[in-house]
Amino acid sequence: MLDLFAGTGSLGIEALSRGAKTVVFVENNKTAISVLKRNLSMLPSLKGWEIIPLSVEKGLRILEKRDLQFDIIFLDPPYRKGYFKKTMNILAKSSLVKDNSIIVGREFYREDIAPSYGILKVVDKRRYGDTIVFFIKKNKQ
């Protein structure tokens, strides 16, 4: 699993606790990274994680150079800053996304989210208060 804009890591930590083999956290906020490290240290039995302390854009480039691919990619950028669209456009051209990968993204409900980004298509969306959760997969051509 790839946790972009990981923050304190709650989603990735939950995935590890439920059996994910590996989780890569990408986060560049020093305070969030400190909390993420503390959260992970409180759960020493959880293995298979890595923190990339860089911007998402730089982190994605590093992961591509490693020839990694992910089953699940979670994208939870700060709202209304344009990061969602920018990151989706990068992922649409990325080798990190497998044919059967699922991308789960969150954004402010009034943000204009496209129905597709290159080969990636929004297949479902659900609103929860001020948040919309998007489910995105590769478009089967």
PyRosetta script that sets phi, psi and omega in degrees:
from pyrosetta import init, pose_from_sequence

init()
pose = pose_from_sequence("MLDLFAGTGSLGIEALSRGAKTVVFVENNKTAISVLKRNLSMLPSLKGWEIIPLSVEKGLRILEKRDLQFDIIFLDPPYRKGYFKKTMNILAKSSLVKDNSIIVGREFYREDIAPSYGILKVVDKRRYGDTIVFFIKKNKQ")
pose.set_psi(1, 144.8)
pose.set_omega(1, 176.9)
pose.set_phi(2, -117.6)
pose.set_psi(2, 122.8)
pose.set_omega(2, -178.3)
pose.set_phi(3, -110.8)
pose.set_psi(3, 99.9)
pose.set_omega(3, -178.4)
pose.set_phi(4, -90.8)
pose.set_psi(4, 141.3)
pose.set_omega(4, -172.3)
pose.set_phi(5, 55.8)
pose.set_psi(5, 52.0)
pose.set_omega(5, -167.7)
pose.set_phi(6, -63.5)
pose.set_psi(6, -25.4)
pose.set_omega(6, -178.2)
pose.set_phi(7, 59.0)
pose.set_psi(7, -128.9)
pose.set_omega(7, -179.1)
pose.set_phi(8, -82.4)
pose.set_psi(8, -1.6)
pose.set_omega(8, 173.4)
pose.set_phi(9, 83.4)
pose.set_psi(9, 14.3)
pose.set_omega(9, -173.7)
pose.set_phi(10, -58.0)
pose.set_psi(10, -40.7)
pose.set_omega(10, -178.3)
pose.set_phi(11, -70.2)
pose.set_psi(11, -46.6)
pose.set_omega(11, 179.1)
pose.set_phi(12, -63.8)
pose.set_psi(12, -38.5)
pose.set_omega(12, 177.3)
pose.set_phi(13, -64.4)
pose.set_psi(13, -40.7)
pose.set_omega(13, 176.5)
pose.set_phi(14, -61.0)
pose.set_psi(14, -42.5)
pose.set_omega(14, 179.0)
pose.set_phi(15, -62.2)
pose.set_psi(15, -43.5)
pose.set_omega(15, 177.3)
pose.set_phi(16, -61.1)
pose.set_psi(16, -41.8)
pose.set_omega(16, -178.1)
pose.set_phi(17, -68.7)
pose.set_psi(17, -19.5)
pose.set_omega(17, 178.7)
pose.set_phi(18, -101.1)
pose.set_psi(18, 11.6)
pose.set_omega(18, 171.1)
pose.set_phi(19, 108.8)
pose.set_psi(19, 3.7)
pose.set_omega(19, 176.2)
pose.set_phi(20, -59.2)
pose.set_psi(20, 135.3)
pose.set_omega(20, -178.7)
pose.set_phi(21, -70.8)
pose.set_psi(21, -40.9)
pose.set_omega(21, 179.5)
pose.set_phi(22, -143.7)
pose.set_psi(22, 148.2)
pose.set_omega(22, 172.5)
pose.set_phi(23, -136.7)
pose.set_psi(23, 128.9)
pose.set_omega(23, 173.5)
pose.set_phi(24, -107.7)
pose.set_psi(24, 121.1)
pose.set_omega(24, 178.1)
pose.set_phi(25, -98.0)
pose.set_psi(25, 127.8)
pose.set_omega(25, 175.4)
pose.set_phi(26, -116.9)
pose.set_psi(26, 118.4)
pose.set_omega(26, -176.8)
pose.set_phi(27, -154.7)
pose.set_psi(27, 138.6)
pose.set_omega(27, 179.4)
pose.set_phi(28, -115.2)
pose.set_psi(28, -3.0)
pose.set_omega(28, 178.7)
pose.set_phi(29, -80.9)
pose.set_psi(29, 119.9)
pose.set_omega(29, -174.6)
pose.set_phi(30, -61.4)
pose.set_psi(30, -38.4)
pose.set_omega(30, 179.3)
pose.set_phi(31, -65.4)
pose.set_psi(31, -45.2)
pose.set_omega(31, 179.0)
pose.set_phi(32, -62.9)
pose.set_psi(32, -40.7)
pose.set_omega(32, 179.1)
pose.set_phi(33, -62.4)
pose.set_psi(33, -40.3)
pose.set_omega(33, 178.5)
pose.set_phi(34, -61.1)
pose.set_psi(34, -44.6)
pose.set_omega(34, 178.7)
pose.set_phi(35, -66.7)
pose.set_psi(35, -41.5)
pose.set_omega(35, 178.5)
pose.set_phi(36, -59.2)
pose.set_psi(36, -46.9)
pose.set_omega(36, 178.6)
pose.set_phi(37, -61.7)
pose.set_psi(37, -41.5)
pose.set_omega(37, 178.7)
pose.set_phi(38, -64.3)
pose.set_psi(38, -43.2)
pose.set_omega(38, 178.9)
pose.set_phi(39, -60.5)
pose.set_psi(39, -44.1)
pose.set_omega(39, 179.6)
pose.set_phi(40, -67.1)
pose.set_psi(40, -35.3)
pose.set_omega(40, -179.9)
pose.set_phi(41, -67.7)
pose.set_psi(41, -24.6)
pose.set_omega(41, 178.7)
pose.set_phi(42, -77.5)
pose.set_psi(42, -7.8)
pose.set_omega(42, -179.6)
pose.set_phi(43, -126.0)
pose.set_psi(43, 68.3)
pose.set_omega(43, -173.5)
pose.set_phi(44, -63.1)
pose.set_psi(44, -18.3)
pose.set_omega(44, 179.9)
pose.set_phi(45, -75.4)
pose.set_psi(45, -16.7)
pose.set_omega(45, 179.5)
pose.set_phi(46, -78.7)
pose.set_psi(46, 124.1)
pose.set_omega(46, -179.5)
pose.set_phi(47, -121.8)
pose.set_psi(47, 166.5)
pose.set_omega(47, 173.0)
pose.set_phi(48, 87.1)
pose.set_psi(48, 30.6)
pose.set_omega(48, -180.0)
pose.set_phi(49, -121.6)
pose.set_psi(49, 157.3)
pose.set_omega(49, 177.0)
pose.set_phi(50, -146.1)
pose.set_psi(50, 142.5)
pose.set_omega(50, 175.1)
pose.set_phi(51, -110.5)
pose.set_psi(51, 127.0)
pose.set_omega(51, 173.4)
pose.set_phi(52, -106.6)
pose.set_psi(52, 107.1)
pose.set_omega(52, -173.1)
pose.set_phi(53, -87.2)
pose.set_psi(53, 60.0)
pose.set_omega(53, -177.7)
pose.set_phi(54, -136.4)
pose.set_psi(54, 171.9)
pose.set_omega(54, 172.1)
pose.set_phi(55, -61.6)
pose.set_psi(55, 157.2)
pose.set_omega(55, -180.0)
pose.set_phi(56, -60.5)
pose.set_psi(56, -42.3)
pose.set_omega(56, -179.4)
pose.set_phi(57, -58.7)
pose.set_psi(57, -47.8)
pose.set_omega(57, 179.0)
pose.set_phi(58, -68.1)
pose.set_psi(58, -40.1)
pose.set_omega(58, 178.6)
pose.set_phi(59, -61.2)
pose.set_psi(59, -41.1)
pose.set_omega(59, 178.6)
pose.set_phi(60, -64.1)
pose.set_psi(60, -39.2)
pose.set_omega(60, 178.0)
pose.set_phi(61, -62.3)
pose.set_psi(61, -42.3)
pose.set_omega(61, 178.9)
pose.set_phi(62, -63.3)
pose.set_psi(62, -45.2)
pose.set_omega(62, -179.3)
pose.set_phi(63, -64.3)
pose.set_psi(63, -37.6)
pose.set_omega(63, 177.2)
pose.set_phi(64, -63.3)
pose.set_psi(64, -39.2)
pose.set_omega(64, 179.1)
pose.set_phi(65, -63.7)
pose.set_psi(65, -24.8)
pose.set_omega(65, 178.1)
pose.set_phi(66, -85.0)
pose.set_psi(66, -1.3)
pose.set_omega(66, -178.4)
pose.set_phi(67, 58.7)
pose.set_psi(67, 39.3)
pose.set_omega(67, 177.3)
pose.set_phi(68, -88.5)
pose.set_psi(68, 154.3)
pose.set_omega(68, 171.9)
pose.set_phi(69, -137.3)
pose.set_psi(69, 153.3)
pose.set_omega(69, -174.4)
pose.set_phi(70, -127.6)
pose.set_psi(70, 141.8)
pose.set_omega(70, 175.3)
pose.set_phi(71, -74.8)
pose.set_psi(71, -40.5)
pose.set_omega(71, -177.7)
pose.set_phi(72, -129.1)
pose.set_psi(72, 132.9)
pose.set_omega(72, 175.1)
pose.set_phi(73, -124.6)
pose.set_psi(73, 123.3)
pose.set_omega(73, 178.7)
pose.set_phi(74, -107.7)
pose.set_psi(74, 131.8)
pose.set_omega(74, -174.3)
pose.set_phi(75, -127.5)
pose.set_psi(75, 107.8)
pose.set_omega(75, -177.6)
pose.set_phi(76, -131.5)
pose.set_psi(76, 68.2)
pose.set_omega(76, -177.2)
pose.set_phi(77, -75.4)
pose.set_psi(77, 165.0)
pose.set_omega(77, 171.7)
pose.set_phi(78, -56.5)
pose.set_psi(78, 137.2)
pose.set_omega(78, -176.3)
pose.set_phi(79, -67.6)
pose.set_psi(79, 149.4)
pose.set_omega(79, 170.8)
pose.set_phi(80, 57.7)
pose.set_psi(80, 34.6)
pose.set_omega(80, 178.7)
pose.set_phi(81, -118.0)
pose.set_psi(81, -1.9)
pose.set_omega(81, -179.5)
pose.set_phi(82, 85.1)
pose.set_psi(82, -0.7)
pose.set_omega(82, -178.2)
pose.set_phi(83, -67.0)
pose.set_psi(83, -33.6)
pose.set_omega(83, -178.6)
pose.set_phi(84, -59.4)
pose.set_psi(84, -55.2)
pose.set_omega(84, -178.2)
pose.set_phi(85, -61.8)
pose.set_psi(85, -44.8)
pose.set_omega(85, -179.0)
pose.set_phi(86, -59.9)
pose.set_psi(86, -46.1)
pose.set_omega(86, -179.2)
pose.set_phi(87, -67.5)
pose.set_psi(87, -39.4)
pose.set_omega(87, 178.1)
pose.set_phi(88, -63.1)
pose.set_psi(88, -39.4)
pose.set_omega(88, 177.8)
pose.set_phi(89, -64.9)
pose.set_psi(89, -35.6)
pose.set_omega(89, 175.7)
pose.set_phi(90, -67.9)
pose.set_psi(90, -46.6)
pose.set_omega(90, -179.5)
pose.set_phi(91, -62.8)
pose.set_psi(91, -32.3)
pose.set_omega(91, -179.6)
pose.set_phi(92, -62.3)
pose.set_psi(92, -25.9)
pose.set_omega(92, -179.6)
pose.set_phi(93, -104.9)
pose.set_psi(93, 5.7)
pose.set_omega(93, -170.3)
pose.set_phi(94, -93.9)
pose.set_psi(94, 145.7)
pose.set_omega(94, 174.2)
pose.set_phi(95, -80.1)
pose.set_psi(95, -4.8)
pose.set_omega(95, -179.2)
pose.set_phi(96, -70.9)
pose.set_psi(96, -22.1)
pose.set_omega(96, -176.5)
pose.set_phi(97, -93.9)
pose.set_psi(97, 119.3)
pose.set_omega(97, 178.1)
pose.set_phi(98, -83.8)
pose.set_psi(98, 169.7)
pose.set_omega(98, 178.7)
pose.set_phi(99, -59.9)
pose.set_psi(99, -32.6)
pose.set_omega(99, -177.6)
pose.set_phi(100, -107.7)
pose.set_psi(100, 14.5)
pose.set_omega(100, 177.3)
pose.set_phi(101, -66.1)
pose.set_psi(101, 153.3)
pose.set_omega(101, 170.9)
pose.set_phi(102, -122.1)
pose.set_psi(102, 134.6)
pose.set_omega(102, 174.9)
pose.set_phi(103, -109.6)
pose.set_psi(103, 127.1)
pose.set_omega(103, 177.2)
pose.set_phi(104, -114.5)
pose.set_psi(104, 120.5)
pose.set_omega(104, -177.4)
pose.set_phi(105, -126.4)
pose.set_psi(105, 150.6)
pose.set_omega(105, 177.4)
pose.set_phi(106, -122.4)
pose.set_psi(106, 143.5)
pose.set_omega(106, 178.6)
pose.set_phi(107, -156.2)
pose.set_psi(107, 163.4)
pose.set_omega(107, 177.0)
pose.set_phi(108, -61.6)
pose.set_psi(108, 138.6)
pose.set_omega(108, -171.7)
pose.set_phi(109, -63.8)
pose.set_psi(109, -21.9)
pose.set_omega(109, 179.5)
pose.set_phi(110, -92.2)
pose.set_psi(110, -1.3)
pose.set_omega(110, -180.0)
pose.set_phi(111, -72.8)
pose.set_psi(111, 139.8)
pose.set_omega(111, -179.4)
pose.set_phi(112, -82.1)
pose.set_psi(112, 102.6)
pose.set_omega(112, -179.3)
pose.set_phi(113, -105.0)
pose.set_psi(113, 128.6)
pose.set_omega(113, -178.8)
pose.set_phi(114, -70.0)
pose.set_psi(114, 153.8)
pose.set_omega(114, 176.9)
pose.set_phi(115, -71.1)
pose.set_psi(115, -18.3)
pose.set_omega(115, 176.5)
pose.set_phi(116, -154.6)
pose.set_psi(116, 158.7)
pose.set_omega(116, 176.5)
pose.set_phi(117, -132.5)
pose.set_psi(117, 99.6)
pose.set_omega(117, -175.4)
pose.set_phi(118, 57.1)
pose.set_psi(118, -123.1)
pose.set_omega(118, -177.9)
pose.set_phi(119, -83.8)
pose.set_psi(119, 0.3)
pose.set_omega(119, -178.8)
pose.set_phi(120, -99.7)
pose.set_psi(120, 130.9)
pose.set_omega(120, -175.1)
pose.set_phi(121, -124.0)
pose.set_psi(121, 135.9)
pose.set_omega(121, 173.2)
pose.set_phi(122, -71.0)
pose.set_psi(122, 118.6)
pose.set_omega(122, -178.0)
pose.set_phi(123, -102.2)
pose.set_psi(123, -15.7)
pose.set_omega(123, 177.9)
pose.set_phi(124, -163.7)
pose.set_psi(124, 152.9)
pose.set_omega(124, 173.6)
pose.set_phi(125, -149.7)
pose.set_psi(125, 146.9)
pose.set_omega(125, -177.8)
pose.set_phi(126, -140.9)
pose.set_psi(126, 136.9)
pose.set_omega(126, -179.1)
pose.set_phi(127, -99.1)
pose.set_psi(127, 134.8)
pose.set_omega(127, 175.6)
pose.set_phi(128, -131.8)
pose.set_psi(128, 99.3)
pose.set_omega(128, -177.5)
pose.set_phi(129, 61.9)
pose.set_psi(129, -123.7)
pose.set_omega(129, -179.8)
pose.set_phi(130, -88.7)
pose.set_psi(130, 7.8)
pose.set_omega(130, -175.9)
pose.set_phi(131, -115.4)
pose.set_psi(131, 140.3)
pose.set_omega(131, 168.6)
pose.set_phi(132, -114.6)
pose.set_psi(132, 132.2)
pose.set_omega(132, 176.1)
pose.set_phi(133, -102.1)
pose.set_psi(133, 126.8)
pose.set_omega(133, -178.9)
pose.set_phi(134, -109.3)
pose.set_psi(134, 141.0)
pose.set_omega(134, 174.5)
pose.set_phi(135, -115.3)
pose.set_psi(135, 122.8)
pose.set_omega(135, -169.5)
pose.set_phi(136, -129.2)
pose.set_psi(136, 136.3)
pose.set_omega(136, 178.1)
pose.set_phi(137, -135.9)
pose.set_psi(137, 166.1)
pose.set_omega(137, 173.8)
pose.set_phi(138, -65.8)
pose.set_psi(138, 139.6)
pose.set_omega(138, 178.4)
pose.set_phi(139, -73.3)
pose.set_psi(139, 122.3)
pose.set_omega(139, 177.4)
pose.set_phi(140, -77.8)
pose.set_psi(140, 112.0)
pose.set_omega(140, -175.9)
pose.set_phi(141, -98.4)
pose.dump_pdb("model.pdb")
